[in-house]
Amino acid sequence: MPIIINLDVMMAKRKIGTSELSAKIGLSLSNLSILKNNKAKAIRFSTLDAICKALDCQPGDIIEYAEVNPFKKDKNED
């Protein structure tokens, strides 16, 4: 997927752990872990808002678009 969640990077920059951020934003540890490990398929704007407030950052600091290389062969292609 060309959308990358850099939550772990921003958390490291702000020196905040998963448990602390989870408590601040009211998101379960398991759901925060899914976001942090770039496994999420979606994110609510209210969650993004809470994360940005807690980490004092912009959405672009957390979400990145990485263009897929059009010349790279898909894993499923022969």
Residue pairs with C-beta under 8 A, 6 or more apart in sequence:
2 65
2 66
2 67
2 68
3 63
3 64
3 65
3 66
4 38
4 63
4 64
4 65
4 66
5 35
5 36
5 38
5 40
5 43
5 62
5 63
5 64
6 61
6 62
6 63
6 64
7 35
7 36
7 51
7 62
8 36
8 37
10 55
10 57
10 61
10 62
11 17
11 18
11 21
11 36
11 55
14 55
14 56
14 57
16 24
16 54
16 55
18 29
18 32
18 33
18 36
19 29
21 27
21 32
21 51
21 54
21 55
22 28
22 29
22 32
24 50
24 54
25 32
25 47
25 50
25 51
25 53
25 54
26 50
27 35
27 47
27 50
34 40
35 43
35 47
43 63
48 59
48 62
48 63
51 57
51 62
52 58
52 59
52 61
52 62
55 61
55 62
